[in-house]
Amino acid sequence: MKLIVLGCYSATPRTFNNPTSQVLEIKGNLFLIDCGEGTQVQLRKNKIKFARIKNIFISHLHGDHFYGLIGLISTFRLLGREADLTIYGPKGIKQAIILQLKLSESWTNFKLRFVELESDEPELIYEDDKVTVTTIPLTHRVYTNGFLFQEKPNERNLNIKAVEDFDISRAYYQKIKNGDDITLEDGRVIPNEQLTFDPTSPKSYAFCSDTVYKVDNVPQLNGVTVLYHESTFLDEHQHLTDKTKHSTAKEAAKIAVKADVKTLILGHYSTRYGSIDVFKDEAQTIFKNVELAEDGKVFEF
Amino acid sequence: MKLIVLGCYSATPRTFNNPTSQVLEIKGNLFLIDCGEGTQVQLRKNKIKFARIKNIFISHLHGDHFYGLIGLISTFRLLGREADLTIYGPKGIKQAIILQLKLSESWTNFKLRFVELESDEPELIYEDDKVTVTTIPLTHRVYTNGFLFQEKPNERNLNIKAVEDFDISRAYYQKIKNGDDITLEDGRVIPNEQLTFDPTSPKSYAFCSDTVYKVDNVPQLNGVTVLYHESTFLDEHQHLTDKTKHSTAKEAAKIAVKADVKTLILGHYSTRYGSIDVFKDEAQTIFKNVELAEDGKVFEF
């Protein structure tokens, strides 16, 4: 998996800070997560081909996560896009986009499909042969979902030396990778574990923004490879989290500990602080493996 | 008058090209004209205080003139704005903005007023003690207006030597600037023209984008100080203007000649051309005093 952070600041776009948007690449598939104002320019700056984006996931309808979507769709249209586009987001997102397309008399020539979300329980909303995406119900000032991207179990790895020693035809390799035992021409049955190594563990990425500190989600997040969790505030402003429905860096770290994730990425920083390094320092008092999202930063895992 | 070009390219925001937005300053009052995606960042880059913007004029509801408006309003709200804001634009603009504020449960704490336009005739839509703004009906793929900003006639300039020679009290200076004659204590009436010089001519600015070449507007544009006229295309692509309802640089220059304007500013360039200098070259074959809009450029007149 490869995560490209297009923007990771809260509230408003600024000269050097972009609002939330991320591109997640899983085995060659691109998923766009959130789309604050200016996302299309960030996509260009990061040299991401627009045509590769076929699914867009919007966490909630606050401007810093959503106001770049209509412009991106409009640009897709102007560039002559033909491929279908599916948008997953809170109920109401379809009306907002359709109204603006209607007012500009700019109907897309590609198929635009909306999957509107309104459940408060996790829902499987996307599945292909490599990946599933499930909503993570979050608690914010408006209806909000995080998204859990999970690779499907990988194939077993062929033990090349073993299959060659048994003189097994290449025609059987895919069956062996799928876990099948093999019957040789002399009738001997070779158990799959003699022909393969264990597959690499499927990876997972959980995007949690915007939300208060919410332990209810820990079971769903258990063991994820990478957790992106918003950390709008430092500990000194913890008293603001109740009204704003945001989290602190320490609260994000507590979720990371409880869910036993491998890596925590912080983001959605308030711009009130001089440096973002302090977010890492505070989180690391609770959880060791912390990374800081920054606009344009790429994580591979 | 001072014109600050925030963005002047057509179609889509790009890494180094911003869609249409301009700030016009007239005697200390700021008017925002159009608001493509990213306008709020351009305002920050050009160090324009958000609080000074009280009136926003939107020509039409295509994305490159409009998709930055909801984000700007949202940012005004987040920054705690209290001053009223009035938005002038095509019918439908109110519904699009209100729907998005509703979906994000982000009602403004300042008064947001909409003046929705639907007439095909010029309308006086704004007036204060210094300025009037009148719509300029344009012809584009959707309902579109340009805007004519006109200074009100200036006060007469005081002839300091004359008023001192007649020993006239300062208490009468404003009356004299307003054009009144003065009766001295000895009964003599001094005609105003002996006490003042002619005022400087009021200036005017006409914003015409987006539109086809439209001679119907020439009488309304007659004699304006500065005409901003879109020039999406060069002459080689004149055949595209009919379908797209845009103009060429030469067509913009023809309007400037017919309306006898002082200065023509070109903008709304298609990004298909390598350099914008050619727009000026082509226009100057028809009209001499041509300037090129560029993002961040300031014109004083």
Boltz contact constraints between the chains, C-beta under 6 A:
constraints:
  - contact:
      token1: [A, 11]
      token2: [B, 78]
      max_distance: 6.0
  - contact:
      token1: [A, 12]
      token2: [B, 75]
      max_distance: 6.0
  - contact:
      token1: [A, 12]
      token2: [B, 78]
      max_distance: 6.0
  - contact:
      token1: [A, 13]
      token2: [B, 41]
      max_distance: 6.0
  - contact:
      token1: [A, 15]
      token2: [B, 44]
      max_distance: 6.0
  - contact:
      token1: [A, 15]
      token2: [B, 45]
      max_distance: 6.0
  - contact:
      token1: [A, 37]
      token2: [B, 71]
      max_distance: 6.0
  - contact:
      token1: [A, 38]
      token2: [B, 38]
      max_distance: 6.0
  - contact:
      token1: [A, 41]
      token2: [B, 13]
      max_distance: 6.0
  - contact:
      token1: [A, 44]
      token2: [B, 15]
      max_distance: 6.0
  - contact:
      token1: [A, 45]
      token2: [B, 15]
      max_distance: 6.0
  - contact:
      token1: [A, 61]
      token2: [B, 103]
      max_distance: 6.0
  - contact:
      token1: [A, 61]
      token2: [B, 104]
      max_distance: 6.0
  - contact:
      token1: [A, 62]
      token2: [B, 104]
      max_distance: 6.0
  - contact:
      token1: [A, 63]
      token2: [B, 71]
      max_distance: 6.0
  - contact:
      token1: [A, 63]
      token2: [B, 74]
      max_distance: 6.0
  - contact:
      token1: [A, 67]
      token2: [B, 70]
      max_distance: 6.0
  - contact:
      token1: [A, 67]
      token2: [B, 71]
      max_distance: 6.0
  - contact:
      token1: [A, 70]
      token2: [B, 67]
      max_distance: 6.0
  - contact:
      token1: [A, 71]
      token2: [B, 37]
      max_distance: 6.0
  - contact:
      token1: [A, 71]
      token2: [B, 63]
      max_distance: 6.0
  - contact:
      token1: [A, 71]
      token2: [B, 67]
      max_distance: 6.0
  - contact:
      token1: [A, 74]
      token2: [B, 63]
      max_distance: 6.0
  - contact:
      token1: [A, 75]
      token2: [B, 12]
      max_distance: 6.0
  - contact:
      token1: [A, 78]
      token2: [B, 11]
      max_distance: 6.0
  - contact:
      token1: [A, 78]
      token2: [B, 12]
      max_distance: 6.0
  - contact:
      token1: [A, 92]
      token2: [B, 103]
      max_distance: 6.0
  - contact:
      token1: [A, 96]
      token2: [B, 99]
      max_distance: 6.0
  - contact:
      token1: [A, 96]
      token2: [B, 100]
      max_distance: 6.0
  - contact:
      token1: [A, 96]
      token2: [B, 103]
      max_distance: 6.0
  - contact:
      token1: [A, 99]
      token2: [B, 96]
      max_distance: 6.0
  - contact:
      token1: [A, 100]
      token2: [B, 96]
      max_distance: 6.0
  - contact:
      token1: [A, 103]
      token2: [B, 61]
      max_distance: 6.0
  - contact:
      token1: [A, 103]
      token2: [B, 92]
      max_distance: 6.0
  - contact:
      token1: [A, 103]
      token2: [B, 96]
      max_distance: 6.0
  - contact:
      token1: [A, 104]
      token2: [B, 61]
      max_distance: 6.0
  - contact:
      token1: [A, 104]
      token2: [B, 62]
      max_distance: 6.0
  - contact:
      token1: [A, 105]
      token2: [B, 142]
      max_distance: 6.0
  - contact:
      token1: [A, 142]
      token2: [B, 105]
      max_distance: 6.0
